[in-house]
Amino acid sequence: MSAAAAIIKTFIEKKNMSKELSRNEHIKEASGYLRGTLAEGLTDVVTGSISEDDQQLVKFHGMYLQDDRDLRAERTKKKLEKAYSFMIRLRIPGGVCMPSQWLQIDRIAQDYANGTLRLTTRQTFQFHGVIKSNLKATMKAIDTALLDTLAACGDVNRNVLASTNPNQSRAHRAAYDLAKSISDHLLPRTPAYREIWLDGEKIAGGEEEVTEPVYGRTYLPRKFKTVVAVPPSNEVDIFAQDLGFIAILDRKGEVEGWNVTVGGGMGMTHGEEDTYPRTADVMGFCQPEDALAVAEAVVTVQRDWGDRTSRKHARLKYTIEDRGLAAFRTEVERRIGKPLGDPRPYSFDSNGDRYGWVEGEDGRHHLTLFIENGRVRDIPDGPSLMTGLRRIAEVHDG
């Protein structure tokens, strides 16, 4: 370890010792790399819920515990527990899904969820209404579709967004490829996901063999969102994200590198002045071959410098606001072993989805369809959107 790294490590340790760590930090530390008591909780037929600690850990596996609010009063009156179910979110970097996968997702929604799909603003799907006894079957079906839910939620790098249509141009394909590479590279390495949901290796006794090269035992201080944009369209809202890459194109339309943005986020708590929205800074420029290293460095600096005492102050935007962009950039450059370049000129002229037909460089036309509130369902005596999209998927092999 270099002298500079040792000083930084000592500073972090003293900082964390000076204040009480948040409850979630203790939960992660004691979880055995995201295992907790999830396996035991799934076998408890007395309740449709799981323990409070496991409710935090299960987010890393891509799900949240919920309950039916419309039934709360009635069930309380009958002295019954809440009508619990789980929301499951998929990890689909760049939002690309094959027709065969769409059909499998549709079937999962019918068999195990509430018969609908929810498309999110972060280019993925959510199942709602999955009861605990159906969780493992649902997760196995997702795995059969060659998809997963790992890191779709939780204090990790989440689903990575890219400009909507990778077939629009070579630059858009490069943006999608980078989004997928970042998502895969920053995926947690713990075997807990396969152990718990897919009947993998035995849970007991395996913790010592786990290595999390990016995250360590306690992962990130808070959620982390990454996007990739191709000007002139900013449909991924890059300045509202923790980390972003802006494609810089040469005269032939090829990507010659990426401007790197850091420290965006629109979240805040009303009435608390130390929480606030912040637009991202353009930190510098990197070559295509350095993009993964830059992404990892940004994440690991946030891992080491981020606030683990207050979750309301734990996002990257606060780290950069507190430390300064110059210091943050210097540390990123130290970790990648080379300086970043100065940001290159770029221009955005829109930040919304481009609905309708668009012709790609391949001569094919591609449709962006408006789906109200992202909810895919068949409405009795109304539109049959779920059936219609199923029929489209059945006739395509792309």
Beta strands, then each sheet from edge to edge (+ up, - down):
strand 1: 63-67
strand 2: 84-89
strand 3: 117-119
strand 4: 125-130
strand 5: 161-162
strand 6: 226-229
strand 7: 243-249
strand 8: 255-262
strand 9: 281-286
strand 10: 356-359
strand 11: 365-368
strand 12: 375-376
sheet 1: 1+ 2- 4+ 3- 12+
sheet 2: 5+ 6+ 7+ 8- 9+
sheet 3: 10+ 11-
end
